[in-house]
Amino acid sequence: MDHFELREGVLHAEQVPLPAIADAVGTPVYVYSAATIRRHAEVMKAAVGGCGAVDALVAYAVKANPNAAVLRLLAGCGLGADVVSIGEYRRARAAGIAPDRIVFSGVGKEAEEMAEALVGGLLQFNVESLEEARMLSSVAAVQGCTAPIGFRINPDVEAGTHAKITTGTADNKFGIPAAEASAAYAEAAQLPGLKLQGITVHIGSQLVSLDPLEAAFRRLGQLLATLREQGHPLTIADLGGGLGVPHGSGQPEPASPEAYAAMVRRVTADWNARLLFEPGRLIVGNAGVLLTRVVRVKPGAKHPWLIVDAAMNDLMRPALYDAFHDLQAVQPTGQRAVVNVVGPVCESGDTFAMARETDAVAPGDLLIFRTAGAYGATMSSGYNSRPLTPEVLVEGDRWALVRRRVDVDALAQVEVPTWQSREDVTE
Ligand SMILES: *Cc1c(COP(=O)(O)O)cnc(C)c1O
């Protein structure tokens, strides 16, 4: 459920009419609903509440939407953070998320990032290779401390989602193969700077069926038992994120958080471990829309081209993953039309929808792309020298600009050359 609804013929975000935001900020603009974000956080917390041996932790995957205002909201809901760079770590801390609620994932962590997170504090590094474990151990030794870790296991399970958001098969770069886990833990246990406390898995994103997740968790449970028999006193099992969200318009309906939690309870009943969850999309996906205006309608061979002022640089998911975003007119007339929806960027991939039946709209009209709260603004770029998309947070009858439009003049200021002579750099 979300809070983007028609009221007297006009789409609102909570109690704020979207045309008011478009008039004040311009388009394209991302609009988030605070009530929806809070609701999703509470639904997830309630669903997984009783799972595991002690208090389960929901660590929001910051990469889904790292906006400072969004993070502050989620910190207020008691969520932790799953970060994949030191930049995300800093954002999480700045938003008030306590160090003991932060896990650090990612295959390419660098020594400086490790050191900063160690000094600042965190619950666990999710380590993706022995090579990384060795580097982390030496970084910790230099700091005179030990780094709490869990290895990320690649369970070699097909997630049944788009290839570019599948992460848990042998062909993906993520984690260590399940068959090598025992050897990895054995070697890591000998490293002076590490404390082996957990085990983790994350197989992909926008998962609709629970079956691949269950298969991965069963694999993880077997490994957990084996590793404990081998003398590793592991207490934390991090089950990752990946649960999909409904996209409307007849798209596949993913399992509910409640059904997911019921499966987790069943599979983990005898694990005797603290469970961590890393949802991203589930929390923010349907809590945001991309508000855009129709620039013009151009005749096409089969269907007219609806050219909107949002483009692939603002919302990359259709170009990157063939993602589906439901479309809706902000002031629908009741008329319908079949159109191709594209942006102004000079790429054929700048296509949001082909042959889509949707509300009929004319140049100047406003539209929304739904389910744009996750992997939307955070992936935006300045391609074609377009501004970085602004973001607005609505709360009841108020709204705030939470990211300004960063235009080409502002971007040009970081392009002023600072020349160095060869001698300067080789000294
Ligand atoms: C991206 C990511 C998540 C979140 O995935 P969602 O599909 O947004 O829930 C969780 N854990 C890790 C390690 C990730 O890379």
The ligand as a Tripos MOL2 file, in Angstrom:
@<TRIPOS>MOLECULE
LIG
   15    15     1     0     0
SMALL
NO_CHARGES

@<TRIPOS>ATOM
      1 C1         21.4450   -4.5660   -3.0560 C.3       1 LIG1
      2 C2         21.6300   -5.3930   -1.8580 C.ar      1 LIG1
      3 C3         20.5830   -5.5800   -0.9440 C.ar      1 LIG1
      4 C4         19.2060   -5.0250   -1.1640 C.3       1 LIG1
      5 O1         18.5090   -5.6270   -2.2250 O.3       1 LIG1
      6 P1         16.9680   -5.2970   -2.4450 P.3       1 LIG1
      7 O2         16.5940   -6.0820   -3.6250 O.co2     1 LIG1
      8 O3         16.8700   -3.8400   -2.6900 O.co2     1 LIG1
      9 O4         16.2420   -5.7130   -1.2100 O.co2     1 LIG1
     10 C5         20.8410   -6.3080    0.1970 C.ar      1 LIG1
     11 N1         22.0630   -6.8570    0.4340 N.ar      1 LIG1
     12 C6         23.0940   -6.7020   -0.4230 C.ar      1 LIG1
     13 C7         24.3930   -7.3240   -0.1060 C.3       1 LIG1
     14 C8         22.9090   -5.9770   -1.5960 C.ar      1 LIG1
     15 O5         23.9230   -5.8370   -2.4600 O.3       1 LIG1
@<TRIPOS>BOND
     1     1     2 1
     2     2     3 ar
     3     2    14 ar
     4     3     4 1
     5     3    10 ar
     6     4     5 1
     7     5     6 1
     8     6     7 2
     9     6     8 1
    10     6     9 1
    11    10    11 ar
    12    11    12 ar
    13    12    13 1
    14    12    14 ar
    15    14    15 1
@<TRIPOS>SUBSTRUCTURE
     1 LIG1         1 GROUP 0 **** ****
